[in-house]
Amino acid sequence: MNKTNVPTKKAPKFTSEYALDTTVKFQSIRHAAYGYTFAKPETFIEQTDTIGQVDSIVFYSKLKDAKLIYFVEGNIKGQDTSKNYLFQYFDKLETGQHSAVKNCKTLKSELCYDNHLNYRGDFTVLGQLDNRQFIWKTQLSEVPISGDLTFKTMLFIYPIELQKYYQPIGVVLADKFGDKLR
């Protein structure tokens, strides 16, 4: 069976428990160097922040109660498919071992990984970290020039008491993020 006949598996749609505030507007942005698109709420302001990630972009809400981070990690040679890197990265997050959300608790997650996509895929996680909730989306995909694989990540963190407002925003951000593999 050749690759084009391999069935594609799709994860269930990652949704919010709450409705999106209709006054929230989004701005779409393309990261040319890493070849992905992302969005931010128009009211969020880009800030310099050190999160331990070299290639990161950070935005804060006006009141600085919510933080939106886009970053890239890893550099896997395109031909190195001997390991399932996406599952390993997903497990690191699910078990609270990633440095950006150390000791977090996963509340809901979905993983879409398909050999049809040549070892590429993505996952989305709704999690909790102390008194904050977060939505995390990672996509394993190619860097446009080199063809190497990287983990491109969106992390949206907000207070749990404001989840009714921020959770649907995070779901929209996760939906708009990435290379659109599926």
C-alpha distance (Angstrom), angle and dihedral (degrees) to the residues before:
residue distance angle dihedral
M1 . . .
N2 3.79 . .
K3 3.80 124.2 .
T4 3.79 95.0 -101.2
N5 3.82 91.0 62.6
V6 3.81 95.6 52.4
P7 3.82 109.2 112.3
T8 3.78 116.2 -116.8
K9 3.79 118.1 -125.4
K10 3.78 116.3 -147.4
A11 3.76 124.3 -163.9
P12 3.79 118.5 -133.5
K13 3.80 114.7 -88.5
F14 3.79 110.8 -84.4
T15 3.81 104.6 -128.1
S16 3.79 140.4 177.7
E17 3.78 125.5 -115.1
Y18 3.81 88.5 -137.8
A19 3.81 137.0 54.7
L20 3.81 120.8 -103.8
D21 3.81 115.8 -108.5
T22 3.82 102.5 -112.9
T23 3.82 91.9 -141.1
V24 3.83 91.8 66.8
K25 3.81 111.4 102.0
F26 3.79 125.5 -170.6
Q27 3.78 133.4 -145.1
S28 3.82 117.7 -149.7
I29 3.80 119.1 -141.4
R30 3.82 132.5 -176.6
H31 3.79 120.9 -143.3
A32 3.80 99.3 -148.5
A33 3.82 98.1 -170.9
Y34 3.81 94.7 56.1
G35 3.80 97.9 27.9
Y36 3.79 102.9 -124.6
T37 3.77 136.5 117.5
F38 3.77 126.8 -135.4
A39 3.76 139.3 172.1
K40 3.77 137.1 -140.8
P41 3.78 132.0 -167.7
E42 3.81 106.1 -97.8
T43 3.82 90.8 -122.9
F44 3.82 93.8 56.8
I45 3.80 116.8 101.9
E46 3.80 125.7 -144.1
Q47 3.81 112.6 -121.3
T48 3.74 137.3 179.7
D49 3.76 108.3 -108.6
T50 3.76 134.5 160.6
I51 3.78 111.0 -135.1
G52 3.77 96.9 157.9
Q53 3.81 92.1 -99.2
V54 3.80 118.6 115.1
D55 3.79 98.9 -154.0
S56 3.80 101.2 43.5
I57 3.79 138.6 137.4
V58 3.81 117.8 -162.7
F59 3.81 130.3 -163.5
Y60 3.81 129.7 -178.0
S61 3.78 131.5 -160.8
K62 3.82 115.1 -113.8
L63 3.80 91.1 -99.0
K64 3.83 91.3 42.4
D65 3.79 90.7 -125.7
A66 3.82 92.8 119.9
K67 3.79 128.1 48.1
L68 3.81 127.6 -162.3
I69 3.79 118.7 -164.7
Y70 3.79 130.9 -177.4
F71 3.81 117.1 -170.7
V72 3.79 142.9 158.4
E73 3.81 126.1 -138.0
G74 3.75 136.3 175.8
N75 3.74 133.2 26.1
I76 3.78 112.7 -136.8
K77 3.76 118.2 178.1
G78 3.81 108.2 -116.3
Q79 3.78 93.3 -124.9
D80 3.84 93.9 51.0
T81 3.79 101.9 95.8
S82 3.79 97.1 142.6
K83 3.82 92.3 109.0
N84 3.75 133.2 44.7
Y85 3.79 96.5 -119.8
L86 3.80 95.9 174.2
F87 3.82 92.9 55.5
Q88 3.81 90.1 48.2
Y89 3.81 91.9 50.7
F90 3.83 91.0 45.3
D91 3.81 90.9 50.8
K92 3.81 90.6 50.0
L93 3.80 89.5 56.7
E94 3.83 95.9 40.2
T95 3.79 90.9 53.7
G96 3.82 93.7 48.0
Q97 3.79 95.0 -112.1
H98 3.81 101.1 122.2
S99 3.81 110.6 105.9
A100 3.84 93.4 -133.0
V101 3.84 92.0 61.4
K102 3.81 103.8 17.9
N103 3.83 113.4 -175.5
C104 3.81 93.8 7.1
K105 3.79 124.4 158.1
T106 3.81 120.5 -130.7
L107 3.80 115.1 -133.5
K108 3.81 100.9 174.9
S109 3.80 134.3 -5.4
E110 3.79 144.7 172.7
L111 3.78 130.0 -163.7
C112 3.79 126.5 -163.5
Y113 3.77 112.1 -170.8
D114 3.75 122.8 159.1
N115 3.79 131.7 174.2
H116 3.79 84.6 -151.9
L117 3.80 84.6 74.0
N118 3.81 92.0 53.4
Y119 3.80 96.2 -105.3
R120 3.77 95.5 -41.7
G121 3.76 128.6 124.4
D122 3.76 145.0 121.3
F123 3.77 144.2 -120.2
T124 3.78 136.1 -156.9
V125 3.79 125.4 -155.8
L126 3.79 133.3 -170.6
G127 3.78 106.8 -157.3
Q128 3.75 145.9 163.1
L129 3.78 129.3 -127.7
D130 3.80 113.8 -177.1
N131 3.84 105.9 -60.1
R132 3.80 93.5 -13.8
Q133 3.77 133.1 83.9
F134 3.79 124.5 -150.5
I135 3.77 141.8 -167.8
W136 3.79 114.3 -149.2
K137 3.78 126.0 -172.9
T138 3.79 123.7 -178.7
Q139 3.76 127.5 -177.4
L140 3.79 123.9 -167.4
S141 3.79 105.0 -151.0
E142 3.79 144.4 132.6
V143 3.77 128.3 -70.8
P144 3.83 103.8 -127.2
I145 3.82 100.2 -124.7
S146 3.80 104.4 33.5
G147 3.80 100.2 31.7
D148 3.81 89.2 -137.0
L149 3.79 118.0 139.3
T150 3.81 123.2 -112.6
F151 3.78 137.3 176.1
K152 3.79 106.4 -114.4
T153 3.79 109.5 -166.3
M154 3.79 140.8 -168.5
L155 3.81 117.5 -164.8
F156 3.81 120.7 -175.8
I157 3.83 116.0 -175.5
Y158 3.82 125.8 -174.2
P159 3.83 139.9 155.2
I160 3.81 114.9 -80.6
E161 3.81 90.8 -130.3
L162 3.83 88.3 62.3
Q163 3.82 96.1 46.1
K164 3.80 92.5 113.1
Y165 3.81 88.6 64.5
Y166 3.82 102.0 31.8
Q167 3.83 104.1 36.5
P168 3.84 94.8 70.0
I169 3.81 89.6 46.4
G170 3.82 89.2 53.9
V171 3.80 91.9 50.1
V172 3.82 90.6 52.6
L173 3.82 90.2 47.9
A174 3.82 90.7 50.8
D175 3.81 90.6 48.9
K176 3.81 92.3 51.5
F177 3.82 93.8 46.1
G178 3.79 126.8 98.9
D179 3.77 144.8 14.7
K180 3.83 94.6 -50.7
L181 3.79 94.9 -119.0
R182 3.80 93.5 171.9
